Amino acid sequence: MTSLIDVIFLLLLFFMLSSTFARQGELPLDLAMGGAATAPETPPAFLQLHENSLRLDAAEITHDALRQELATRGEGLVLLALGEGVSAQAFADVLHLLQGLSGWNLAVLGAMP
């Protein structure tokens, strides 16, 4: 009986260590690296994320309207400034929204007061 428990334990340990876990909900965040920069054709979109609001170029906007506005602009750079008290979920929601738009690059700025 003891040897059977040892074999079951070893099998359990083997399968736990050899399995891979799916990374569901992972959001890729590409970091800008140094190099030659080219001038963008469109001006960057300045996005401010606050605790209870979202602003695009100093105008209040909803998530759906943001998606439509960026889709009409084509492609470019989004400068995302985070306000104080912004939750990780709100930040992840904006990342997920921008991930669905092709042609847009993201640069996250430091926290703003």
Secondary structure by P-SEA (a helix, b strand, c coil): caaaaaaaaaaaaaaaaabbbbbcbbbbbbbbbbcccccccccbbbbbbcccccccccccccaaaaaaaaaaacbbbbbbbbcccccaaaaaaaaaaaaacccbbbbbbcccc
